Amino acid sequence: MSTGMLILALVIIFPLAMFVGRTRAGVLNRGSQRLHSRPVYHGVYLALMAILPALFVIVVWGVAEPLIINNSARGELPQTVLDLPVAEQNLVMGVINNLADGYNRLSDDELAQMRAGADGTQRMLAAKGIFLPSAPEPFMVDVAEHMASAKMTSRLLAALVSAVAAILGFFIGWRRIAPAMRARNIVERMMLIGLLAASGVAILTTFGIVMSVLFESIHFFSIVPVTDFLFGTVWDPRFSAPGREGAGQFGILPLLWGTLFISFVAMLVAVPVGLFSAIYMSEYASSRLRAFAKPVLEVLAGIPTIVYGLFALVTFGPFLRDTGGAIGLEISANSVLTAGVVMGVMIIPFVSSLSDDIITAVPRAMREGSYGLGATQSETIKRVVMPAALPGIVGAVLLAASRAIGETMIVVMAAGIAANLTLNPLEPVTTMTVKIVSQLTGDLEFNSPQTLVAFALGLTLFILTLGLNIIALHTVRKYREQYE
Amino acid sequence: MSDTVIPVHRLTADELSARTRRRYAAERRFRYYGIAALSFAFFFLIVLFASIVSNGWSAFVQSSFAIAVKLDRTVIDPDNTGDPNVIRAADYTKLARQALYERLGVDAESRPERRDANGLLSRGVDTQLREAVLGDPSLIGQTVSFNLLANGDVDALLKGAISRDVPEANRQVNDRQVAWADRMVEEGVLKKRFNTGLFTFGASSQPETAGLLVAIVGSFFMMVVVVLLAVPIGVAAAVYLEEFAPRNRWTDLIEVNINNLAAVPSIVFGLLGLAVFINFFGLPRSASLVGGLVLTLMTLPTIIIAARAAITAVPPSIREGALGVGASKMQAITHHVLPLALPGIMTGTIIGLVQALGETAPLLMIGLVAFVVDVPSTPLDPATALPVQIYMWATSAERGFVERTAGATIVLLGFLFVMNAAAVYLRKRFERRW
């Protein structure tokens, strides 16, 4: 029985146990003593008593089982394999794992064939949807057989133990149901724990991001020195062919430059357009225009980035190239300008909606003072409103910049592939996000620096955007406090 | 000590009015900048939609031949076994071609003529006939009318993507094929019909048999996972933070965390999914369950923030009223605050779903870029997602895929539009002013 089935069983048990508990409490209620809690709380109490211990068993089992089984399988490997480097041992373990999975799907005939070490084993398994990287050796089949039977036993045991836990929990819960029991308080405490746990998921996610990216990055830096990564000016991660030495060069500088260059062009578009839109909407526009324009700008933010990428790829890039050709400029279809301008349009709403809020938050008295001195509206905006709103606007711009740096699909589709240290916006450059995608799609050979570098790039990206976000959120918050 | 005399320069009336004019001109210019900025954004939006629609509308029709095909028993199931395996293995392409030869009057002895005629049909016709026969074996032996898919090149010819002015040698369809196609069009046999295939096929290397079904089902599974996980967790977290959390460091940490998570680049969530769900927990690559989990983590901050806003908007008097008549705090929240906050929570949820449905980058990391022909039946089967399908089609070279890419984009935008409209409707319908 798989874990999913067990959990499904618990989902079915829950309402049943709840019904039983409620009925039981209802029966008790007819006695002389009044119930402390309403029957429904007794029901929920009994249901929780029935499923929580079993759920605990299932979760612990699910984490521990693979560790224990893998360890014991490793112990059965012949000495020749144990002498191999860890990476190759892992490869062997991978084959064994796949073989063990296959045991459940093969018929007895096919199993006998596999034990006999027939040639067609690999093909036979592939037909069942199990792909082996290499033909299994006899010792692998043996270990896999043990593993498969261990897994079967473990599954059965898991089902048994969780069933016992569920029954025990149910029984204890049943015994405890009494008029005086404070079922509501217990259930509410459980709910509170559940709420607390839910709010912890956000922390857990951040923790997961940091750990996964950091862990693989450390792995990467054990192969490629940190200094080569941070200060290298050449990006050339050759996928090492067999018999070829050297992992290639992993200098991040060309990628970092490409990222910053495209983001800079994007900001050149987004900041003026976004800011002037915000000013116009908050200071000049009639309420009807505002009611129309604000949602339309938000549509820009709601369009998936893949659509912008497609637009840049099939329409805007060729358009720029052709116009460039017409006036004698050689513009590559996937130039910095293409990706930058389209990305700029994408982040206009990020700049404008936040700036709009911030400009509106500037107190009316300041404007009125300025008008009273005879300033025109634009003079008031330039001399009074803008300086007052500046910190908040800087925060908005920083937030938009962090969006631009982390943006992926537009650059994957519309920016270049080759790492290029250039100052010319008409040439293509590539970015960190593009390289993360290109290093991790396609056939993966984990543990090679070519794929691990994606995590190092991810770490850089995370730190960069996190830094910008923290500064931005801090300035925006400080600004808000100033006028509240 | 002499007083410094500030020279007073009195402006003449002319100078004054000149200055005023200048200032007013500056005022008007400033206004125009704002209008220009807004117009730029609107213009770009219009161009964007126009470009997608003009590229993509033709993907919703597909050329096909309305031809009666004789489902010959001697070809499909000569021994009359009725065995599905025999029926499945039959040569349906032959049947389709035979029918077309008859309709066109092709000389069956002439090889080049036959080859050209074969070139008019899509390679997907055998699947078309096979599905029909497998679905209803009683059709064997009858003559049934089908809309046989035309080849992608013929489709391009009809849609004007292949020009007739190009010399024959450089054209994908030769003169004889053009003549045949024209005749069939005249006779009303070859026609552009609504492209049901776009919604019923999976991946294919031929544009005319490539469809979005796998992607739509995959995206649907992901949305289900997101709704099942992100909504309960998000609402629970919001309730805790708004109603129970004491003001302390831990709460501050959670809050800063949520705000920052909302701004973490989506691709980093993909890395998380790859490292944790696939490498650590060993979940299958290319499965929509993993995609759903990653998207759940991504949309969680959006939902938490929206739910908190909705909960704060419920006035304290409601809570106090409930507590006053003897409800516990948990009862006040579950019986009164949450139902009142529900419309706001649902609006926020839909906005989160919209965000999740359009997201591509993290899905590329966890292997949802696969060539999947079979429709996934569980969230653990290999699948793709709508935006990922757009990406895959956009990066393939054939002309037929360009139109399909834009067509798929229209479908995606259509879904997003419907969801947004639902959110707006909810907000308008249930908005309550206290």
HADDOCK unambig.tbl for C-alpha pairs under 7 A between the chains (distance, minus, plus):
assign (segid A and resid 188 and name CA) (segid B and resid 330 and name CA) 6.58 0.50 0.50
assign (segid A and resid 195 and name CA) (segid B and resid 236 and name CA) 4.90 0.50 0.50
assign (segid A and resid 195 and name CA) (segid B and resid 237 and name CA) 5.68 0.50 0.50
assign (segid A and resid 195 and name CA) (segid B and resid 240 and name CA) 5.48 0.50 0.50
assign (segid A and resid 196 and name CA) (segid B and resid 237 and name CA) 6.82 0.50 0.50
assign (segid A and resid 196 and name CA) (segid B and resid 240 and name CA) 6.22 0.50 0.50
assign (segid A and resid 198 and name CA) (segid B and resid 233 and name CA) 5.15 0.50 0.50
assign (segid A and resid 198 and name CA) (segid B and resid 236 and name CA) 5.88 0.50 0.50
assign (segid A and resid 198 and name CA) (segid B and resid 237 and name CA) 4.97 0.50 0.50
assign (segid A and resid 199 and name CA) (segid B and resid 237 and name CA) 4.03 0.50 0.50
assign (segid A and resid 199 and name CA) (segid B and resid 240 and name CA) 6.94 0.50 0.50
assign (segid A and resid 202 and name CA) (segid B and resid 254 and name CA) 6.92 0.50 0.50
assign (segid A and resid 202 and name CA) (segid B and resid 257 and name CA) 6.64 0.50 0.50
assign (segid A and resid 202 and name CA) (segid B and resid 258 and name CA) 6.08 0.50 0.50
assign (segid A and resid 203 and name CA) (segid B and resid 254 and name CA) 6.31 0.50 0.50
assign (segid A and resid 203 and name CA) (segid B and resid 257 and name CA) 6.42 0.50 0.50
assign (segid A and resid 205 and name CA) (segid B and resid 297 and name CA) 6.99 0.50 0.50
assign (segid A and resid 208 and name CA) (segid B and resid 272 and name CA) 6.77 0.50 0.50
assign (segid A and resid 209 and name CA) (segid B and resid 272 and name CA) 5.30 0.50 0.50
assign (segid A and resid 212 and name CA) (segid B and resid 272 and name CA) 6.09 0.50 0.50
assign (segid A and resid 212 and name CA) (segid B and resid 275 and name CA) 5.78 0.50 0.50
assign (segid A and resid 212 and name CA) (segid B and resid 276 and name CA) 6.81 0.50 0.50
assign (segid A and resid 273 and name CA) (segid B and resid 37 and name CA) 4.67 0.50 0.50
assign (segid A and resid 276 and name CA) (segid B and resid 33 and name CA) 6.63 0.50 0.50
assign (segid A and resid 276 and name CA) (segid B and resid 34 and name CA) 4.73 0.50 0.50
assign (segid A and resid 276 and name CA) (segid B and resid 37 and name CA) 5.93 0.50 0.50
assign (segid A and resid 277 and name CA) (segid B and resid 34 and name CA) 5.39 0.50 0.50
assign (segid A and resid 277 and name CA) (segid B and resid 37 and name CA) 5.50 0.50 0.50
assign (segid A and resid 277 and name CA) (segid B and resid 38 and name CA) 5.22 0.50 0.50
assign (segid A and resid 279 and name CA) (segid B and resid 34 and name CA) 6.92 0.50 0.50
assign (segid A and resid 280 and name CA) (segid B and resid 34 and name CA) 4.99 0.50 0.50
assign (segid A and resid 300 and name CA) (segid B and resid 45 and name CA) 6.95 0.50 0.50
assign (segid A and resid 304 and name CA) (segid B and resid 358 and name CA) 4.79 0.50 0.50
assign (segid A and resid 304 and name CA) (segid B and resid 359 and name CA) 6.59 0.50 0.50
assign (segid A and resid 306 and name CA) (segid B and resid 360 and name CA) 6.83 0.50 0.50
assign (segid A and resid 306 and name CA) (segid B and resid 387 and name CA) 6.56 0.50 0.50
assign (segid A and resid 307 and name CA) (segid B and resid 409 and name CA) 6.80 0.50 0.50
assign (segid A and resid 311 and name CA) (segid B and resid 48 and name CA) 6.59 0.50 0.50
assign (segid A and resid 315 and name CA) (segid B and resid 51 and name CA) 6.96 0.50 0.50
assign (segid A and resid 378 and name CA) (segid B and resid 27 and name CA) 5.37 0.50 0.50
assign (segid A and resid 378 and name CA) (segid B and resid 30 and name CA) 6.42 0.50 0.50
assign (segid A and resid 406 and name CA) (segid B and resid 265 and name CA) 4.77 0.50 0.50
assign (segid A and resid 407 and name CA) (segid B and resid 265 and name CA) 6.74 0.50 0.50
assign (segid A and resid 408 and name CA) (segid B and resid 361 and name CA) 6.27 0.50 0.50
assign (segid A and resid 409 and name CA) (segid B and resid 361 and name CA) 6.23 0.50 0.50
assign (segid A and resid 437 and name CA) (segid B and resid 365 and name CA) 6.71 0.50 0.50
assign (segid A and resid 440 and name CA) (segid B and resid 365 and name CA) 6.19 0.50 0.50
assign (segid A and resid 441 and name CA) (segid B and resid 364 and name CA) 6.80 0.50 0.50
assign (segid A and resid 441 and name CA) (segid B and resid 365 and name CA) 6.50 0.50 0.50
assign (segid A and resid 441 and name CA) (segid B and resid 367 and name CA) 6.95 0.50 0.50
assign (segid A and resid 458 and name CA) (segid B and resid 268 and name CA) 6.10 0.50 0.50
assign (segid A and resid 462 and name CA) (segid B and resid 264 and name CA) 6.90 0.50 0.50
assign (segid A and resid 465 and name CA) (segid B and resid 264 and name CA) 6.82 0.50 0.50
assign (segid A and resid 466 and name CA) (segid B and resid 260 and name CA) 6.99 0.50 0.50
assign (segid A and resid 466 and name CA) (segid B and resid 264 and name CA) 7.00 0.50 0.50
assign (segid A and resid 469 and name CA) (segid B and resid 260 and name CA) 6.68 0.50 0.50
